[in-house]
Amino acid sequence: MNRKLVKRITTAALAASMAASFSMSSMAAEGSVFPLEETATLTGMISYPANTESNPNNRTIFKRLQEQTNVEIEWTAIQSDQWSDKIKLNMANINSITDFVFSAGFSDSDLLRYAEQGAIIPLEEYIDSCMPNLSAVFEKYPEYRAMTTAPDGHIYSLPWIEQLGAEKTAIQTIGDMSFINKKWLDFLGLEIPETVDEFEQVLIAFRDNADKLQAEFGIEGSIIPMSFIMNDGDQDPAILINGFGEGYGDADRGRHIAVTDDKQVICSATQEGFKKGMQWLHSLYEQDLIDPEAFTQEWSTYVSKGKSGRYGVCFSWDVANIDNLQDWVPLPALTADTRNITPQNGSFTSGYDRGRCVVTAVAEDPELVCEWLDQMYDPFQSPQNNWGTYGEDDDFDIFELGENENGEQMLQHAPLGDASPVEVREAECVGGPLAVLDEYYDVYVTCPDDAQYRLDWIKDIYTPDMNTQYVYPNVFMSAEDTEELSNLQADITKTINAAKSDWVMNGFDDSDWEQFQKDLEAYGLSDMLAIFQKYLDAYYAE
């Protein structure tokens, strides 16, 4: 089916659904509450992680929601690693579109394109009239409503919000945290390094004492002084190069931008610090201090080697996902030319995903859809959707049902033990649109242990070295700028990422660096930065 035909069909469906909704009296106005007197059925699309329950209605969270609302959901469930391709196909076929897309993960360009095609509908009137939970969040934190509103004034999606700390203490300020094997350090009589030179010497000690480490700790397989997954989000080693040159590093691994203290957007990959940092990493690679598979390995391979106890240094959101918590400590900022940690862009407003959920034009009762989706923003429901639930039939529960100091129900995180936080949560949580706010902790839910120790690490170890004032904010650009930026970034990001891998493995000289700069400019780097600058200026002008 061609795009024009889809647009005509979905636009017609939108008109019909809106007409139907306005012909009915408002459920919210009538004061109706769940459960409905008669069972209603809605349709939705959702993703699920591989090796977890594939039928959403078999998950305890959705079972309870059906009982509480008397709304049945007919799900189209797609495995997460196939989601990107299949959701595009489904959204292009009127026969595959469901009433809502629960875990859409749509980009800004997706939202604007589907809105222009008429495939998804504006939601601001429904938010104001029949979504009291989300409205309460927007009222308390108006910045989230502003961040969710498109340049045309409409809200086309329902966000995911997770507050854990704020500003420079927010848990999202650092994603690719670096960890060092304290057990190995202690055995070899070494201190935690504070400079890049000391760090290099520690890696050399790990390499040169491989036989002793294997014998002492019963390690099968070769010792790997440092491993990572280049250009793979939180597994990238970019945090190591923050101390070189001007100290910007490369904290935004997707866009490679940073904001100076005079509010200028720069490309972090064209700075002298990036050049010097790549040269230093190459020197480590030449000395066999870096895992040769670090440029090609997948997550499963990375974790498997980590769980075998073979790493001296690794990178991730939480080292418990890679090895164990007891033997590892965060590696502080390393001093080179300077000492600095650049926070991730967008992190000062905590965790936020604008395009998490959408309501489509085929929904015959969009008001009911929005009322049901608003349950996801209930302060007691959101933590469960985000992390997991209680009363499961299996051997592990994310939560135990307890009470807060006022004697009211509160979700209490159960100890994770040796379990991987990612794996146990994926088995129970459902994701989707939600809001977990800082004021919910110790009222509706306890702070997760793994989040708390990560918050402590950031506050105590990293925040003191966050010397830059600004991060690039989460802004919603126009359709034209979003499209142009997407086109520009396709070549620019590919070029930068390719250079990172190539240079660390093979090295480079000044002529390579100069050609790299010329290539980026030819791909429109100045135009890309100008677009970012325009929205940064507008953000601070408000």
Secondary structure, DSSP 8 states (H G I E B T S, - for coil): --HHHHHHHHHHHHHHHHHHHHHS--TTTTT--SS-SS-EEEEEEEEE-TTS-S-GGGSHHHHHHHHHH-EEEEEEEEEHHHHHHHHHHHHT-TTT--SEETT----HHHHHHHHHHTSB---HHHHHHH-HHHHHHHHH-HHHHHHHB-TTS-B--EEEEE-SS-GGG-GGG-SSEEEEEHHHHHHHT-----BHHHHHHHHHHHHHTHHHHHHHHT--S--EEE---TTSGGG--GGGGGGSTTS-TT--TTT-EEE-TTS-EEEGGGSHHHHHHHHHHHHHHHTT-B-GGGGT--HHHHHHHHHTT-EEEEEES-GGGTS-STTEEE----BSSS------TTGGG-EEEEEEEEEBTT-S-HHHHHHHHHGGGSTTTHHHHHH--SS-SSS--SEEEEE-TTS-EEEEE---TTS-HHHHHHHH---SSEEE-GGGBTTTB---HHHHHHHHHIIIIIGGG-------------HHHHHHHHHHHHHHHHHHHHHHHHHHHH---HHHHHHHHHHHHHTTHHHHHHHHHHHHHHHHH-
